[in-house]
């Protein structure tokens, strides 16, 4: 059984770095809720010269549409283009069945732009708010995403996550030799840029809670090693150089520790590295394979994958006492655990009757819900608002990224225009 789980880990690791060519991710919405809220984002006014490099109102519409909870009115169906709440003719928008309308004005500033935007309730015939967002010369998309976050939260009561980002792994071939790229982009796949290029595989990127650093596994030294990298300065540090497995780094909620998997003592075990004192503490001691740790939001325990019960299942380790409890029983394989920000939901790779999908489990009740319908889903990563998760899957023989809401009502794909992508990690909020 140990050999079987090790083989599974190796297969997943190889698949995670068998990627494709450089590409921009594109959004392909596959399903939303049955009754999305109709909303109109009227084209914004612009008081400067020339044409803006980005369509801010269009980006906001796309963000809201991608959430699956909204059905933005197409520009060509609008009867007018009001720039202020005073210009809204409620009768016209009621004819279209629109529940909300967003109006806005963009002004040039000495260092960038100012967006003033309004959210108007059509049926109630009143303005809900007027807000402003500022940004620099290159931050038009940031302005749009922040505005979408405000609109989303005002209507749903859930904090928006359109201003967050993701990292992922991509491979390209030059002169017959593969290169492995650690990439960073907006959460909608736009503005993709290379963080670092490697000639050897790289995998398991994880954001620090501050969003300023990454931890990841690189094979550049000839064997797997865990690195820590500052995204602002590019400075990085190799944290492990042990023989055997060095994998699955994951930050503690306060950013002071990293949990990881090491086999330096002969068997894959969970360790915690204190990043301040550099002290390494072994947390599990079992002849089985213990792997894929992830922190509970309170920082007092870890969830991890182990085959100590005969097949890979998810367990919880209480750090203070060392007590280990099994969490999953449904299905013949559960792995790669991730926990929602509120600590109530476990997200995992779940196999039942030979099919790998992404599933959730209510930690209190043990109830399991399968979220996806494809057969090779892996690497789930949860949004900081707990509403959606990103994961890697296959479309034909091509690796793509996909997203699904935790209630399974909203789904969309993020395929690349060329090649394959893997190992998504959703960022925290950038405060």
N, C-alpha and C positions, 0 to 999 in steps of 0.2 A: 504493500500500500504506500509505503514511503517512496519507493521508486516511482510509483504511479503518479503521486502528487508532484514529485520533482520533475518528472517528464512533462506534466501539465504546465508547471511554472515555466520551464524552458520553452515549451511550444508557444505560450502566451508572450514570453519575452521576445522570441524571434519574430512572431507576428507583429508585435508592437513596433518593430523597427524595419519591417519590410514594407516601405512606403513608396511614394511615387515622386513625380517631378514637381518643380516649383509651381505654385498655383494660388489663385485667389479663391477663398471660399465664397460660395453663393448660397442664398437662402431658398429653400424649396419647401414651402409649407404644405404638409400632407393632411392635417386635420386640425380642427378647432372645436370649441364647444358648439352645441346645436343651435344656440340662440345668442350669438355674439352681440355686444352693444353697438348700435350704429353711431358713429361719430364722424364729424367732418373737421378736417384741418384745412382751413381756408389758406390759399397761397399768401404768404406774408408780404407786407409792404417793405420796400427797401429804399432808404433815403440817400444812399450813396451813388456814386457813378459806376458805370459799367454793370457787369453781371457777376453775382456772387459765384464762387467756385463750387459751392454746395447748395442743394435745394433743402433748406432746413425743414420747411413744412413737409416735404416729401419724406425725409428721414424720420420725422416724428410719426407720420402715418405708417411707415414701414415697421417701426418699432412696435407700435400698438397692434398692427395686424399680426406680427410675428408672435405676440403674446397669446394669440388665439382667442382672446376674450373680447376683441373689438373687430368691427367690420367698418373700416374707414370708407367714406363716400369717395368714389373716383372723381378726380378733378373735372372730367368731362361731363359728369352728371350734375355738377353744382349749378344752381341758378344764378348765383352771384358770388363775389369774392370779397366779403367784408374784412376790413383791416382792424376794426374796433368793435366792441360790443354794441355801440350805438348804431352801427351799420347793419346789424343783424335783423333781417325781416323774418320773424318767427314763423309766419304762415308758410313761407317758401320752404323752410327746413322741416316743418311738420309734414308737408306734402311728401317729402323724401323719407319720412320716418326717422329722421335724425334725432337722437336723444341729446347729444352734446355737440357743440361747435367750438373750435379753437381759433381765435384770431390773433394776429401778431404783427409787430413792426420791428424791423432790424435797422439799427443806426450804426454808422461808422464811428469808431472811437480812435483816439490817438495811438492806442496800442492794440486795437482789435475791433471787437464788435459788441453791441448791446442788443439783446433780444428782450422786448417787452411783449408778453403774451397773456391772453385771457382765456379762461374756461367758462363757457356759458351753457347753462341748462336750458334746452329748447322748450321742453314741456312746461317747466316751471317759470320760464321767461325771466330768468334772473342770472346775473353774473356770479359765478362761484368764487373766482379770484382773479387778480391781476398780479403777475410775478415778473421778475427780471432775471436774466442770466447773462453774465459777461464772459468773454473769452478772448484769447489772443488771435493773432493773424492766421494761425494754422489750426484753430480750434473750433471751426464751424460745426464739425460733427459732434464735438464734445458739448457744444451749446445745445444742439438738437437732442442729444441723448439725455441731457440733464432736464430739459423741458419735458421730454416724454416721461421721465421718472416722476416728475411732479404731477403730471396729468393722470398717470396710471394710479398713483397713490391716492389722489383726491377722489377718484371714482371707485376704486376697488378696496381701499383701506390697506392695501399691501404695498410695502415699499418697493419702488421700481428698481430694476437691476440692469437697465439699458446702458448705463454708464460704466459698467464693469467690463472686464476684458477676459481673454483666455490665452493660455499657452498650449501648444501642441507640437508634435514631432512630425517631420516631413523628410522624405529622402529624395535626392536627385542624383542622377548619374552624369558624370563628366569624364569623357575619354574612357568610358567603360568601367570607371571606378565610382562606387557609391559615396555620397556625402550625406551626412545626417544633420538636419537643420532643426534647431530649437526656435520655434516661431512664436510671435506675439501678435494679437490682433484685437480689434473691437469684438464684442460678443456676437455681433452680426457677421463677423468674418472680414469686415472692411479694414483697411489700413494695415494689412499684414506686413510684418517686418521681421527680419532675421535677428535673433538675439546672439546666436553663436553657431558656427559651422564646425562639424566634427568629421573626421575621417573614419571614426569607429562609432558603433551604435551608442545612442543616448536614449534614456527612457525615464519614466516615472517622475516627470516634473511636478513640483508641488509649491504653491505660493505660501509665503510667510503670512501671518495674520495682518501685518501692516501693508502687504502688497508691494513692498520694496525689495524683496528678495525671493529667490527660488532655491529649492534643493532638488537635486536630480541625480540620476545614476549615469555615469559615463564609462565607456570601455576604452578610453584613450590611453590608459596606462598598460593595456594588455589584459586587464581583468576588471571586473566591475568595481567601481569606487564611487563613493558619495561625495558630491561637491555642493558647495553653498556659493551663490552668486548674487551680488548686489546689482539690481537692474538699472539703477541710476548711474553708478560709476563704472560698472563692468568688472569691478574687483571680484575675485573669487578665491575660494579656499578649498583644498581637498580635505575632507573630514575623516575618511577611512581609507586604509590601505591593507586590510587584512586578507589573508588567503581565503579562497572560497567565496561564498555569497556575501555581497554588500548591497543591500537592496531596500526598496520600499521606504524611503525617508518620508516622514510626515511631522509637521510642526505642531507643537503644543499650542493650545489656545492663547497663551500669553507670549508666545514666540521665543521662549528662553530654552526650549528643549527640542530635540528631535528623537522620535521613536524610529527604529529601523530594524532590519533583519540582518543578522550576521551568523556565519557558520564557522567562525574562527576557533571555536571549541569543539568542532566536529559535527555539530548538528544545527540546523537552522533554528535560531531562537530570537525572541524579541528583546531588544536592548533599548535603553534610553540614554542619549548623550546630552549632558548639561552643557549648553553652549557658552555659559559664563565661566564655569570652572573646568570645562573639558573633561569632566568625570563621566565615565561610561559605566552604566549599571545594567546587569543582566536581569531581565524581568520574568522570563519563563524558564523552566527546567523540566523538560519532558522528552522522551525518546522519539516522539512524533515530530512532524514538521510544523512549526509555528511561523506564520508569515503574514504579510499585508496588514500591519497595525494601522489603526486610525484612532484619534482621540475622541472621547466624548466631550461635548461642549464645556463641561465644568472642569475639565482637566484632571479629574480624579480617577479615571479609568480609561482603559484602551479596549477596543474591539479588534479582533484579529481572526485570521483563518487558520484552522488546524485540522489535521486528519486524526487527531487523538481518539475520536469516536469511531474510527473505521473508514469514514469518508470525509472529504473536506466540508466543514461546517464552520459557523461563526460563533466565537466565544467572547466573553467579556472578562477582562482582568482588572480587578480593583487594586490600585497601586499601593494603597496603605497596608492592606492585609495580605496581598498576594493571592486572594481567592479568585478562582476561575470558574465561571458559569457558562454553560452552553446556552446560546440564544436561539439558534435555528434548528428546526426539526422537519420542516416541510420541504420536500424535494431531496434528490440524492446528491446534490452538490450546491453549496452556497459559499461564495467567496467574494473578495475585493470589497469589504464592508466600508460604507460611508454613512455618516450620521447627519441628519438634518440639524440646522442651527438650533432648533428648540429641544433637541435631544429626544424627541418622541418617535422618530421614524428611522429605520435602518434601510439603507439602499444597498443592493448587492447584485452580483452576477448569480443568477439562479438557473439551475438545470433540473428539468423534469422530463423524463422519458427521452433523454438524449438531446434535448433542445436547450441551448443557452439563450437566456433572455435577461433583461433588467427587471428587477422586482423590488417592491418595498415590503417592509414588515413593521407593523405597529409593535413597538417594543413591549408595551404593557400587555396587549392581548395576544400577541403572536400571530395575528392575522396577516397573511401574505397576499399581496396583489401584484400580478404580473403586468408590467407597464408596456412592454414592447412585443412586437409580433415577428421580428426577424430572428435568425437562428444563430448568429455569431456575435452577440452583443457583449461588450466588455468595457472596462475603465470608466465607470460612472463617476461624475463629479457634480456636486450640488451647488446651485446658485446661492448666494449669500442671503437671499430672502426666503429660501426654502420652497419656492414655488415650482422650480423646474430643475432638471438636471441635464447635463451633456454626457454623451457616451460615444464610444467608437463602435462601428458596425460595418457590414458589408453590403454593397449594392452590386450584385453580380460577383465579379472577381475583384472589385475595387473597394478599398477601404475608405469610408467616409465618416464624418461626424454627424451626430443627430442629437435632437433634444426632445424631451417629453416632460409634461407637467407631472407632478407627483400624484395627481388624481387621474392621470392617463387621458385626460380630455383634450390636451393640446399636444400636437406633434409636428416637428419640422426637421428637415435634413439640411446639412451644410456640406454638400459635396464640393470637392475642388474641381476646377475646370480641367485640370490635368493631374494625373497621378493620385496617390493615396495619402491619407493623413491618419494619425493615430494619437492616442494618449492625451486627450483633452484635460485641462485643469482650469476650472472656473475661478476667477479671481475673487478676493474679498472686496468689500467696498473700499474705495480710495477716499479716506476722510480728509 
